[in-house]
Amino acid sequence: MAKTLTRADLTEAVYNAIGLSRNESATLVESVLDEVADTLVSGDNVKISSFGSFLLREKSGRIGRNPKTGEEVPIEPRRVLVFRPSQVMKDRINDA
Amino acid sequence: MIKSELINRIAEANPKLFHRDVEKIVSTIFDEISAALARGDRVELRGFGAFSVKSRPARLGRNPRTGEQVEVSAKRVPYFKTGKELRDRLNDKS
């Protein structure tokens, strides 16, 4: 059965890897996620070797449609984030 | 930003930690996510995003150079969905 991991599990892994308290481990997990997020918000891509890349894409505006009512709604130009897994991660997930 | 730059920034913000410990912390976080996905588990990081694994069925592909048909076997691919808070922040909505 597939489980869902959260920050708590990442904190536990950091806690087991280093001689820090659980509190400090939790703060560091948060700092790493914040640093990645802030970098992306600033417009810079993030590449983590053997994990993958978080890449920003500019989407132009277009006319969308509410599928329920058929009503046309404008979709503004926006910036989206895509994750491209590294070959190492893809191989790991397929037990290669 | 690449991994070594991420490590340097975390190290600068935490001057009392050894650099090698910061390296270990950053690697542990990403390794833990990879390991979860390899087991078929999901990783949900509220505000940031969620990593999951999607199954792709086997299909008949084509070698674009020769036009030859090739069987592509079923595989699992990692997928990331950006969290709402980060999605909004990318578009100055918060």
N, CA and C atoms of all chains as a GROMACS GRO file, in nm:
protein
  570
    1MET      N    1   0.085  -0.120   0.000
    1MET     CA    2   0.000   0.000   0.000
    1MET      C    3   0.088   0.125   0.000
    2ALA      N    4   0.060   0.216  -0.090
    2ALA     CA    5   0.141   0.339  -0.101
    2ALA      C    6   0.116   0.431   0.018
    3LYS      N    7   0.224   0.479   0.072
    3LYS     CA    8   0.216   0.572   0.185
    3LYS      C    9   0.235   0.714   0.133
    4THR      N   10   0.198   0.811   0.217
    4THR     CA   11   0.230   0.949   0.183
    4THR      C   12   0.325   1.004   0.288
    5LEU      N   13   0.441   1.048   0.242
    5LEU     CA   14   0.538   1.108   0.332
    5LEU      C   15   0.513   1.259   0.340
    6THR      N   16   0.550   1.317   0.454
    6THR     CA   17   0.534   1.461   0.473
    6THR      C   18   0.665   1.519   0.526
    7ARG      N   19   0.659   1.647   0.560
    7ARG     CA   20   0.776   1.712   0.621
    7ARG      C   21   0.827   1.634   0.743
    8ALA      N   22   0.735   1.575   0.818
    8ALA     CA   23   0.774   1.502   0.939
    8ALA      C   24   0.870   1.388   0.906
    9ASP      N   25   0.845   1.318   0.794
    9ASP     CA   26   0.932   1.208   0.754
    9ASP      C   27   1.070   1.258   0.709
   10LEU      N   28   1.071   1.372   0.640
   10LEU     CA   29   1.199   1.430   0.598
   10LEU      C   30   1.278   1.475   0.720
   11THR      N   31   1.205   1.533   0.817
   11THR     CA   32   1.268   1.577   0.942
   11THR      C   33   1.331   1.458   1.014
   12GLU      N   34   1.258   1.347   1.020
   12GLU     CA   35   1.307   1.226   1.087
   12GLU      C   36   1.435   1.175   1.018
   13ALA      N   37   1.436   1.179   0.885
   13ALA     CA   38   1.554   1.133   0.810
   13ALA      C   39   1.675   1.221   0.841
   14VAL      N   40   1.652   1.353   0.847
   14VAL     CA   41   1.762   1.446   0.878
   14VAL      C   42   1.808   1.425   1.022
   15TYR      N   43   1.712   1.405   1.111
   15TYR     CA   44   1.741   1.381   1.253
   15TYR      C   45   1.829   1.257   1.268
   16ASN      N   46   1.798   1.151   1.191
   16ASN     CA   47   1.877   1.027   1.200
   16ASN      C   48   2.014   1.039   1.135
   17ALA      N   49   2.027   1.134   1.040
   17ALA     CA   50   2.154   1.146   0.966
   17ALA      C   51   2.256   1.231   1.040
   18ILE      N   52   2.210   1.327   1.118
   18ILE     CA   53   2.298   1.426   1.180
   18ILE      C   54   2.267   1.436   1.329
   19GLY      N   55   2.364   1.477   1.407
   19GLY     CA   56   2.342   1.492   1.550
   19GLY      C   57   2.275   1.622   1.588
   20LEU      N   58   2.156   1.645   1.532
   20LEU     CA   59   2.079   1.766   1.565
   20LEU      C   60   1.950   1.725   1.636
   21SER      N   61   1.887   1.820   1.702
   21SER     CA   62   1.758   1.789   1.764
   21SER      C   63   1.650   1.778   1.656
   22ARG      N   64   1.536   1.722   1.693
   22ARG     CA   65   1.425   1.712   1.598
   22ARG      C   66   1.379   1.852   1.555
   23ASN      N   67   1.380   1.944   1.652
   23ASN     CA   68   1.340   2.081   1.623
   23ASN      C   69   1.429   2.147   1.520
   24GLU      N   70   1.561   2.132   1.543
   24GLU     CA   71   1.658   2.191   1.447
   24GLU      C   72   1.645   2.123   1.312
   25SER      N   73   1.624   1.991   1.313
   25SER     CA   74   1.610   1.918   1.187
   25SER      C   75   1.489   1.969   1.109
   26ALA      N   76   1.378   1.993   1.181
   26ALA     CA   77   1.256   2.043   1.116
   26ALA      C   78   1.281   2.181   1.055
   27THR      N   79   1.353   2.266   1.130
   27THR     CA   80   1.383   2.401   1.080
   27THR      C   81   1.468   2.394   0.954
   28LEU      N   82   1.564   2.300   0.952
   28LEU     CA   83   1.650   2.289   0.834
   28LEU      C   84   1.575   2.237   0.712
   29VAL      N   85   1.485   2.141   0.733
   29VAL     CA   86   1.403   2.092   0.622
   29VAL      C   87   1.326   2.210   0.562
   30GLU      N   88   1.268   2.291   0.651
   30GLU     CA   89   1.191   2.407   0.607
   30GLU      C   90   1.281   2.507   0.532
   31SER      N   91   1.402   2.530   0.584
   31SER     CA   92   1.494   2.624   0.518
   31SER      C   93   1.529   2.579   0.378
   32VAL      N   94   1.550   2.448   0.361
   32VAL     CA   95   1.587   2.397   0.229
   32VAL      C   96   1.470   2.417   0.131
   33LEU      N   97   1.348   2.382   0.176
   33LEU     CA   98   1.231   2.399   0.088
   33LEU      C   99   1.209   2.548   0.057
   34ASP      N  100   1.226   2.633   0.159
   34ASP     CA  101   1.208   2.778   0.139
   34ASP      C  102   1.310   2.833   0.041
   35GLU      N  103   1.433   2.788   0.054
   35GLU     CA  104   1.539   2.838  -0.033
   35GLU      C  105   1.510   2.800  -0.179
   36VAL      N  106   1.464   2.676  -0.200
   36VAL     CA  107   1.429   2.632  -0.336
   36VAL      C  108   1.312   2.717  -0.388
   37ALA      N  109   1.209   2.734  -0.304
   37ALA     CA  110   1.090   2.809  -0.346
   37ALA      C  111   1.126   2.956  -0.375
   38ASP      N  112   1.204   3.018  -0.285
   38ASP     CA  113   1.240   3.160  -0.304
   38ASP      C  114   1.321   3.180  -0.432
   39THR      N  115   1.410   3.084  -0.460
   39THR     CA  116   1.491   3.093  -0.581
   39THR      C  117   1.403   3.089  -0.705
   40LEU      N  118   1.304   2.998  -0.704
   40LEU     CA  119   1.212   2.986  -0.817
   40LEU      C  120   1.128   3.114  -0.832
   41VAL      N  121   1.080   3.165  -0.720
   41VAL     CA  122   0.998   3.288  -0.724
   41VAL      C  123   1.081   3.403  -0.780
   42SER      N  124   1.212   3.404  -0.751
   42SER     CA  125   1.299   3.511  -0.803
   42SER      C  126   1.326   3.494  -0.953
   43GLY      N  127   1.283   3.382  -1.012
   43GLY     CA  128   1.295   3.363  -1.156
   43GLY      C  129   1.412   3.276  -1.199
   44ASP      N  130   1.475   3.210  -1.101
   44ASP     CA  131   1.590   3.125  -1.130
   44ASP      C  132   1.548   2.978  -1.123
   45ASN      N  133   1.592   2.895  -1.220
   45ASN     CA  134   1.564   2.752  -1.215
   45ASN      C  135   1.650   2.686  -1.106
   46VAL      N  136   1.608   2.569  -1.060
   46VAL     CA  137   1.685   2.498  -0.958
   46VAL      C  138   1.717   2.357  -1.008
   47LYS      N  139   1.847   2.324  -1.010
   47LYS     CA  140   1.889   2.190  -1.055
   47LYS      C  141   1.958   2.116  -0.943
   48ILE      N  142   1.903   2.000  -0.909
   48ILE     CA  143   1.961   1.918  -0.805
   48ILE      C  144   2.014   1.791  -0.872
   49SER      N  145   2.146   1.776  -0.875
   49SER     CA  146   2.205   1.664  -0.949
   49SER      C  147   2.157   1.531  -0.890
   50SER      N  148   2.137   1.435  -0.977
   50SER     CA  149   2.086   1.300  -0.951
   50SER      C  150   1.943   1.299  -0.893
   51PHE      N  151   1.880   1.417  -0.883
   51PHE     CA  152   1.740   1.425  -0.841
   51PHE      C  153   1.655   1.475  -0.957
   52GLY      N  154   1.676   1.601  -0.995
   52GLY     CA  155   1.600   1.656  -1.107
   52GLY      C  156   1.607   1.806  -1.108
   53SER      N  157   1.538   1.868  -1.204
   53SER     CA  158   1.538   2.013  -1.219
   53SER      C  159   1.398   2.068  -1.204
   54PHE      N  160   1.389   2.182  -1.135
   54PHE     CA  161   1.264   2.257  -1.128
   54PHE      C  162   1.280   2.372  -1.226
   55LEU      N  163   1.199   2.370  -1.332
   55LEU     CA  164   1.214   2.468  -1.438
   55LEU      C  165   1.091   2.557  -1.449
   56LEU      N  166   1.116   2.686  -1.471
   56LEU     CA  167   1.005   2.780  -1.486
   56LEU      C  168   0.969   2.791  -1.633
   57ARG      N  169   0.839   2.795  -1.660
   57ARG     CA  170   0.791   2.810  -1.798
   57ARG      C  171   0.694   2.927  -1.801
   58GLU      N  172   0.708   3.010  -1.903
   58GLU     CA  173   0.614   3.121  -1.922
   58GLU      C  174   0.502   3.073  -2.013
   59LYS      N  175   0.378   3.080  -1.965
   59LYS     CA  176   0.263   3.040  -2.047
   59LYS      C  177   0.194   3.166  -2.096
   60SER      N  178   0.163   3.170  -2.223
   60SER     CA  179   0.092   3.288  -2.272
   60SER      C  180  -0.057   3.277  -2.239
   61GLY      N  181  -0.125   3.389  -2.245
   61GLY     CA  182  -0.268   3.389  -2.216
   61GLY      C  183  -0.346   3.319  -2.325
   62ARG      N  184  -0.465   3.268  -2.291
   62ARG     CA  185  -0.548   3.205  -2.393
   62ARG      C  186  -0.693   3.210  -2.345
   63ILE      N  187  -0.783   3.181  -2.437
   63ILE     CA  188  -0.924   3.175  -2.400
   63ILE      C  189  -0.956   3.034  -2.352
   64GLY      N  190  -0.998   3.023  -2.230
   64GLY     CA  191  -1.037   2.893  -2.178
   64GLY      C  192  -1.188   2.881  -2.181
   65ARG      N  193  -1.239   2.768  -2.139
   65ARG     CA  194  -1.384   2.748  -2.140
   65ARG      C  195  -1.422   2.671  -2.015
   66ASN      N  196  -1.524   2.715  -1.950
   66ASN     CA  197  -1.576   2.639  -1.838
   66ASN      C  198  -1.645   2.516  -1.896
   67PRO      N  199  -1.591   2.395  -1.871
   67PRO     CA  200  -1.645   2.276  -1.937
   67PRO      C  201  -1.790   2.246  -1.896
   68LYS      N  202  -1.831   2.296  -1.780
   68LYS     CA  203  -1.966   2.269  -1.735
   68LYS      C  204  -2.068   2.361  -1.803
   69THR      N  205  -2.035   2.491  -1.812
   69THR     CA  206  -2.132   2.586  -1.865
   69THR      C  207  -2.103   2.626  -2.010
   70GLY      N  208  -1.981   2.592  -2.059
   70GLY     CA  209  -1.947   2.630  -2.196
   70GLY      C  210  -1.906   2.776  -2.207
   71GLU      N  211  -1.909   2.846  -2.096
   71GLU     CA  212  -1.878   2.988  -2.090
   71GLU      C  213  -1.729   3.013  -2.116
   72GLU      N  214  -1.698   3.113  -2.195
   72GLU     CA  215  -1.558   3.145  -2.222
   72GLU      C  216  -1.499   3.226  -2.108
   73VAL      N  217  -1.380   3.188  -2.066
   73VAL     CA  218  -1.311   3.263  -1.961
   73VAL      C  219  -1.167   3.289  -2.004
   74PRO      N  220  -1.121   3.414  -1.990
   74PRO     CA  221  -0.983   3.441  -2.029
   74PRO      C  222  -0.886   3.380  -1.928
   75ILE      N  223  -0.778   3.318  -1.977
   75ILE     CA  224  -0.673   3.268  -1.889
   75ILE      C  225  -0.553   3.361  -1.908
   76GLU      N  226  -0.515   3.427  -1.800
   76GLU     CA  227  -0.407   3.525  -1.805
   76GLU      C  228  -0.272   3.457  -1.834
   77PRO      N  229  -0.177   3.530  -1.892
   77PRO     CA  230  -0.041   3.475  -1.906
   77PRO      C  231   0.010   3.442  -1.765
   78ARG      N  232   0.081   3.335  -1.750
   78ARG     CA  233   0.127   3.299  -1.616
   78ARG      C  234   0.258   3.223  -1.620
   79ARG      N  235   0.318   3.213  -1.503
   79ARG     CA  236   0.445   3.142  -1.489
   79ARG      C  237   0.418   3.012  -1.417
   80VAL      N  238   0.456   2.900  -1.478
   80VAL     CA  239   0.431   2.771  -1.414
   80VAL      C  240   0.564   2.700  -1.390
   81LEU      N  241   0.558   2.606  -1.298
   81LEU     CA  242   0.675   2.530  -1.260
   81LEU      C  243   0.662   2.388  -1.311
   82VAL      N  244   0.766   2.336  -1.378
   82VAL     CA  245   0.765   2.195  -1.415
   82VAL      C  246   0.886   2.127  -1.353
   83PHE      N  247   0.868   2.000  -1.318
   83PHE     CA  248   0.977   1.922  -1.261
   83PHE      C  249   1.023   1.821  -1.364
   84ARG      N  250   1.152   1.824  -1.396
   84ARG     CA  251   1.208   1.723  -1.487
   84ARG      C  252   1.297   1.631  -1.407
   85PRO      N  253   1.255   1.506  -1.386
   85PRO     CA  254   1.338   1.415  -1.308
   85PRO      C  255   1.469   1.384  -1.381
   86SER      N  256   1.574   1.362  -1.305
   86SER     CA  257   1.702   1.326  -1.365
   86SER      C  258   1.697   1.180  -1.412
   87GLN      N  259   1.790   1.141  -1.497
   87GLN     CA  260   1.797   1.002  -1.545
   87GLN      C  261   1.818   0.908  -1.426
   88VAL      N  262   1.898   0.953  -1.329
   88VAL     CA  263   1.925   0.871  -1.210
   88VAL      C  264   1.794   0.839  -1.138
   89MET      N  265   1.709   0.942  -1.121
   89MET     CA  266   1.583   0.918  -1.052
   89MET      C  267   1.490   0.829  -1.134
   90LYS      N  268   1.485   0.853  -1.265
   90LYS     CA  269   1.398   0.771  -1.352
   90LYS      C  270   1.440   0.625  -1.345
   91ASP      N  271   1.572   0.601  -1.347
   91ASP     CA  272   1.621   0.463  -1.340
   91ASP      C  273   1.588   0.401  -1.205
   92ARG      N  274   1.602   0.481  -1.100
   92ARG     CA  275   1.576   0.430  -0.965
   92ARG      C  276   1.430   0.387  -0.951
   93ILE      N  277   1.341   0.466  -1.010
   93ILE     CA  278   1.198   0.438  -0.998
   93ILE      C  279   1.158   0.315  -1.080
   94ASN      N  280   1.237   0.285  -1.184
   94ASN     CA  281   1.208   0.166  -1.265
   94ASN      C  282   1.302   0.050  -1.234
   95ASP      N  283   1.365   0.055  -1.119
   95ASP     CA  284   1.459  -0.049  -1.072
   95ASP      C  285   1.562  -0.087  -1.176
   96ALA      N  286   1.604   0.010  -1.255
   96ALA     CA  287   1.704  -0.023  -1.358
   96ALA      C  288   1.843  -0.034  -1.297
   97MET      N  289   2.007   2.788  -0.995
   97MET     CA  290   2.078   2.747  -0.875
   97MET      C  291   2.101   2.596  -0.881
   98ILE      N  292   2.221   2.552  -0.852
   98ILE     CA  293   2.249   2.409  -0.849
   98ILE      C  294   2.267   2.365  -0.704
   99LYS      N  295   2.276   2.234  -0.684
   99LYS     CA  296   2.278   2.178  -0.549
   99LYS      C  297   2.388   2.239  -0.461
  100SER      N  298   2.508   2.255  -0.517
  100SER     CA  299   2.619   2.309  -0.436
  100SER      C  300   2.589   2.452  -0.392
  101GLU      N  301   2.520   2.529  -0.476
  101GLU     CA  302   2.484   2.667  -0.439
  101GLU      C  303   2.376   2.666  -0.330
  102LEU      N  304   2.284   2.572  -0.340
  102LEU     CA  305   2.181   2.558  -0.237
  102LEU      C  306   2.249   2.525  -0.103
  103ILE      N  307   2.344   2.434  -0.106
  103ILE     CA  308   2.418   2.395   0.015
  103ILE      C  309   2.490   2.518   0.073
  104ASN      N  310   2.554   2.595  -0.014
  104ASN     CA  311   2.627   2.715   0.033
  104ASN      C  312   2.533   2.815   0.100
  105ARG      N  313   2.416   2.833   0.042
  105ARG     CA  314   2.322   2.931   0.101
  105ARG      C  315   2.272   2.884   0.237
  106ILE      N  316   2.243   2.755   0.248
  106ILE     CA  317   2.197   2.702   0.378
  106ILE      C  318   2.312   2.712   0.480
  107ALA      N  319   2.434   2.686   0.434
  107ALA     CA  320   2.550   2.692   0.522
  107ALA      C  321   2.571   2.835   0.572
  108GLU      N  322   2.555   2.933   0.483
  108GLU     CA  323   2.572   3.074   0.522
  108GLU      C  324   2.470   3.115   0.628
  109ALA      N  325   2.348   3.063   0.614
  109ALA     CA  326   2.242   3.099   0.708
  109ALA      C  327   2.258   3.025   0.841
  110ASN      N  328   2.342   2.920   0.843
  110ASN     CA  329   2.361   2.841   0.965
  110ASN      C  330   2.510   2.829   0.997
  111PRO      N  331   2.574   2.939   1.037
  111PRO     CA  332   2.720   2.939   1.052
  111PRO      C  333   2.772   2.841   1.158
  112LYS      N  334   2.683   2.795   1.248
  112LYS     CA  335   2.736   2.703   1.349
  112LYS      C  336   2.739   2.556   1.302
  113LEU      N  337   2.686   2.530   1.183
  113LEU     CA  338   2.690   2.393   1.132
  113LEU      C  339   2.814   2.372   1.046
  114PHE      N  340   2.869   2.251   1.053
  114PHE     CA  341   2.980   2.216   0.964
  114PHE      C  342   2.927   2.209   0.822
  115HIS      N  343   3.011   2.250   0.726
  115HIS     CA  344   2.969   2.248   0.586
  115HIS      C  345   2.931   2.106   0.544
  116ARG      N  346   3.008   2.009   0.590
  116ARG     CA  347   2.978   1.870   0.548
  116ARG      C  348   2.845   1.822   0.605
  117ASP      N  349   2.805   1.877   0.719
  117ASP     CA  350   2.673   1.840   0.774
  117ASP      C  351   2.561   1.900   0.690
  118VAL      N  352   2.582   2.023   0.643
  118VAL     CA  353   2.481   2.086   0.558
  118VAL      C  354   2.467   2.006   0.428
  119GLU      N  355   2.582   1.961   0.374
  119GLU     CA  356   2.578   1.877   0.253
  119GLU      C  357   2.494   1.752   0.279
  120LYS      N  358   2.516   1.693   0.397
  120LYS     CA  359   2.446   1.570   0.432
  120LYS      C  360   2.296   1.596   0.449
  121ILE      N  361   2.261   1.710   0.507
  121ILE     CA  362   2.120   1.744   0.529
  121ILE      C  363   2.048   1.758   0.395
  122VAL      N  364   2.109   1.836   0.304
  122VAL     CA  365   2.046   1.860   0.174
  122VAL      C  366   2.034   1.728   0.097
  123SER      N  367   2.141   1.647   0.097
  123SER     CA  368   2.137   1.519   0.026
  123SER      C  369   2.033   1.426   0.086
  124THR      N  370   2.025   1.424   0.219
  124THR     CA  371   1.929   1.337   0.287
  124THR      C  372   1.786   1.369   0.245
  125ILE      N  373   1.755   1.499   0.237
  125ILE     CA  374   1.619   1.541   0.201
  125ILE      C  375   1.582   1.490   0.062
  126PHE      N  376   1.671   1.514  -0.036
  126PHE     CA  377   1.637   1.473  -0.173
  126PHE      C  378   1.643   1.321  -0.189
  127ASP      N  379   1.736   1.256  -0.117
  127ASP     CA  380   1.743   1.109  -0.122
  127ASP      C  381   1.617   1.046  -0.065
  128GLU      N  382   1.567   1.105   0.042
  128GLU     CA  383   1.447   1.053   0.108
  128GLU      C  384   1.327   1.061   0.012
  129ILE      N  385   1.319   1.171  -0.062
  129ILE     CA  386   1.210   1.186  -0.160
  129ILE      C  387   1.226   1.082  -0.271
  130SER      N  388   1.347   1.068  -0.324
  130SER     CA  389   1.372   0.968  -0.430
  130SER      C  390   1.338   0.828  -0.383
  131ALA      N  391   1.382   0.795  -0.261
  131ALA     CA  392   1.359   0.661  -0.207
  131ALA      C  393   1.209   0.634  -0.193
  132ALA      N  394   1.135   0.736  -0.148
  132ALA     CA  395   0.990   0.720  -0.133
  132ALA      C  396   0.926   0.691  -0.268
  133LEU      N  397   0.966   0.766  -0.370
  133LEU     CA  398   0.909   0.747  -0.504
  133LEU      C  399   0.948   0.610  -0.559
  134ALA      N  400   1.070   0.565  -0.532
  134ALA     CA  401   1.116   0.433  -0.578
  134ALA      C  402   1.030   0.322  -0.515
  135ARG      N  403   0.981   0.345  -0.392
  135ARG     CA  404   0.892   0.248  -0.326
  135ARG      C  405   0.749   0.261  -0.376
  136GLY      N  406   0.722   0.366  -0.454
  136GLY     CA  407   0.586   0.390  -0.502
  136GLY      C  408   0.506   0.480  -0.410
  137ASP      N  409   0.572   0.537  -0.309
  137ASP     CA  410   0.504   0.627  -0.216
  137ASP      C  411   0.494   0.768  -0.272
  138ARG      N  412   0.410   0.849  -0.208
  138ARG     CA  413   0.394   0.990  -0.243
  138ARG      C  414   0.467   1.074  -0.140
  139VAL      N  415   0.506   1.195  -0.178
  139VAL     CA  416   0.563   1.288  -0.081
  139VAL      C  417   0.488   1.419  -0.095
  140GLU      N  418   0.418   1.457   0.012
  140GLU     CA  419   0.335   1.578   0.005
  140GLU      C  420   0.393   1.685   0.096
  141LEU      N  421   0.437   1.795   0.036
  141LEU     CA  422   0.497   1.905   0.111
  141LEU      C  423   0.409   2.027   0.093
  142ARG      N  424   0.313   2.044   0.186
  142ARG     CA  425   0.214   2.152   0.177
  142ARG      C  426   0.278   2.287   0.149
  143GLY      N  427   0.221   2.358   0.053
  143GLY     CA  428   0.271   2.490   0.020
  143GLY      C  429   0.380   2.486  -0.085
  144PHE      N  430   0.453   2.375  -0.089
  144PHE     CA  431   0.562   2.360  -0.186
  144PHE      C  432   0.514   2.278  -0.306
  145GLY      N  433   0.470   2.156  -0.280
  145GLY     CA  434   0.420   2.072  -0.387
  145GLY      C  435   0.418   1.926  -0.346
  146ALA      N  436   0.375   1.839  -0.436
  146ALA     CA  437   0.366   1.697  -0.407
  146ALA      C  438   0.434   1.616  -0.516
  147PHE      N  439   0.514   1.519  -0.473
  147PHE     CA  440   0.579   1.427  -0.567
  147PHE      C  441   0.501   1.295  -0.564
  148SER      N  442   0.476   1.240  -0.682
  148SER     CA  443   0.410   1.110  -0.688
  148SER      C  444   0.466   1.034  -0.807
  149VAL      N  445   0.421   0.910  -0.822
  149VAL     CA  446   0.467   0.827  -0.933
  149VAL      C  447   0.347   0.791  -1.017
  150LYS      N  448   0.359   0.810  -1.148
  150LYS     CA  449   0.250   0.773  -1.237
  150LYS      C  450   0.294   0.656  -1.324
  151SER      N  451   0.199   0.567  -1.354
  151SER     CA  452   0.230   0.452  -1.439
  151SER      C  453   0.196   0.484  -1.583
  152ARG      N  454   0.289   0.456  -1.670
  152ARG     CA  455   0.263   0.472  -1.813
  152ARG      C  456   0.250   0.333  -1.874
  153PRO      N  457   0.138   0.306  -1.945
  153PRO     CA  458   0.122   0.172  -2.004
  153PRO      C  459   0.220   0.150  -2.120
  154ALA      N  460   0.242   0.024  -2.154
  154ALA     CA  461   0.326  -0.008  -2.269
  154ALA      C  462   0.260   0.049  -2.394
  155ARG      N  463   0.340   0.088  -2.491
  155ARG     CA  464   0.281   0.143  -2.614
  155ARG      C  465   0.372   0.111  -2.731
  156LEU      N  466   0.318   0.128  -2.852
  156LEU     CA  467   0.399   0.112  -2.971
  156LEU      C  468   0.454   0.249  -3.008
  157GLY      N  469   0.584   0.261  -3.005
  157GLY     CA  470   0.645   0.387  -3.045
  157GLY      C  471   0.704   0.373  -3.182
  158ARG      N  472   0.768   0.478  -3.226
  158ARG     CA  473   0.828   0.475  -3.359
  158ARG      C  474   0.965   0.542  -3.351
  159ASN      N  475   1.061   0.481  -3.410
  159ASN     CA  476   1.192   0.544  -3.419
  159ASN      C  477   1.178   0.661  -3.516
  160PRO      N  478   1.195   0.783  -3.467
  160PRO     CA  479   1.168   0.898  -3.554
  160PRO      C  480   1.264   0.906  -3.674
  161ARG      N  481   1.379   0.846  -3.660
  161ARG     CA  482   1.476   0.852  -3.770
  161ARG      C  483   1.441   0.754  -3.882
  162THR      N  484   1.406   0.630  -3.842
  162THR     CA  485   1.384   0.527  -3.943
  162THR      C  486   1.236   0.500  -3.968
  163GLY      N  487   1.148   0.546  -3.878
  163GLY     CA  488   1.006   0.521  -3.896
  163GLY      C  489   0.968   0.382  -3.849
  164GLU      N  490   1.067   0.307  -3.802
  164GLU     CA  491   1.047   0.170  -3.757
  164GLU      C  492   0.965   0.166  -3.629
  165GLN      N  493   0.871   0.069  -3.617
  165GLN     CA  494   0.792   0.056  -3.495
  165GLN      C  495   0.872  -0.014  -3.387
  166VAL      N  496   0.866   0.040  -3.266
  166VAL     CA  497   0.934  -0.025  -3.155
  166VAL      C  498   0.839  -0.034  -3.036
  167GLU      N  499   0.848  -0.144  -2.962
  167GLU     CA  500   0.767  -0.159  -2.843
  167GLU      C  501   0.829  -0.083  -2.728
  168VAL      N  502   0.750   0.004  -2.666
  168VAL     CA  503   0.798   0.075  -2.547
  168VAL      C  504   0.728   0.009  -2.429
  169SER      N  505   0.806  -0.046  -2.336
  169SER     CA  506   0.744  -0.119  -2.225
  169SER      C  507   0.682  -0.024  -2.124
  170ALA      N  508   0.594  -0.078  -2.041
  170ALA     CA  509   0.528   0.001  -1.937
  170ALA      C  510   0.634   0.054  -1.843
  171LYS      N  511   0.614   0.174  -1.793
  171LYS     CA  512   0.711   0.228  -1.698
  171LYS      C  513   0.645   0.321  -1.598
  172ARG      N  514   0.720   0.352  -1.493
  172ARG     CA  515   0.672   0.445  -1.392
  172ARG      C  516   0.752   0.573  -1.403
  173VAL      N  517   0.682   0.686  -1.397
  173VAL     CA  518   0.753   0.813  -1.407
  173VAL      C  519   0.719   0.902  -1.287
  174PRO      N  520   0.819   0.972  -1.236
  174PRO     CA  521   0.794   1.064  -1.125
  174PRO      C  522   0.717   1.186  -1.175
  175TYR      N  523   0.631   1.239  -1.089
  175TYR     CA  524   0.550   1.353  -1.126
  175TYR      C  525   0.548   1.452  -1.009
  176PHE      N  526   0.556   1.581  -1.041
  176PHE     CA  527   0.551   1.683  -0.937
  176PHE      C  528   0.437   1.779  -0.965
  177LYS      N  529   0.354   1.802  -0.865
  177LYS     CA  530   0.248   1.901  -0.880
  177LYS      C  531   0.281   2.016  -0.786
  178THR      N  532   0.292   2.135  -0.841
  178THR     CA  533   0.326   2.252  -0.761
  178THR      C  534   0.216   2.282  -0.659
  179GLY      N  535   0.256   2.313  -0.537
  179GLY     CA  536   0.160   2.346  -0.433
  179GLY      C  537   0.094   2.480  -0.458
  180LYS      N  538  -0.024   2.500  -0.400
  180LYS     CA  539  -0.100   2.621  -0.427
  180LYS      C  540  -0.024   2.748  -0.387
  181GLU      N  541   0.035   2.744  -0.268
  181GLU     CA  542   0.104   2.864  -0.220
  181GLU      C  543   0.219   2.903  -0.314
  182LEU      N  544   0.298   2.805  -0.356
  182LEU     CA  545   0.411   2.833  -0.446
  182LEU      C  546   0.360   2.879  -0.583
  183ARG      N  547   0.252   2.814  -0.631
  183ARG     CA  548   0.194   2.852  -0.761
  183ARG      C  549   0.151   2.999  -0.757
  184ASP      N  550   0.086   3.038  -0.647
  184ASP     CA  551   0.043   3.178  -0.633
  184ASP      C  552   0.162   3.272  -0.623
  185ARG      N  553   0.263   3.230  -0.547
  185ARG     CA  554   0.382   3.316  -0.533
  185ARG      C  555   0.454   3.336  -0.665
  186LEU      N  556   0.453   3.236  -0.752
  186LEU     CA  557   0.520   3.248  -0.882
  186LEU      C  558   0.452   3.354  -0.968
  187ASN      N  559   0.326   3.383  -0.935
  187ASN     CA  560   0.252   3.483  -1.012
  187ASN      C  561   0.212   3.603  -0.927
  188ASP      N  562   0.296   3.635  -0.830
  188ASP     CA  563   0.280   3.753  -0.742
  188ASP      C  564   0.143   3.763  -0.679
  189LYS      N  565   0.079   3.649  -0.651
  189LYS     CA  566  -0.053   3.659  -0.591
  189LYS      C  567  -0.047   3.656  -0.438
  190SER      N  568   0.075   3.658  -0.385
  190SER     CA  569   0.083   3.666  -0.239
  190SER      C  570   0.213   3.732  -0.196
   0.00000   0.00000   0.00000
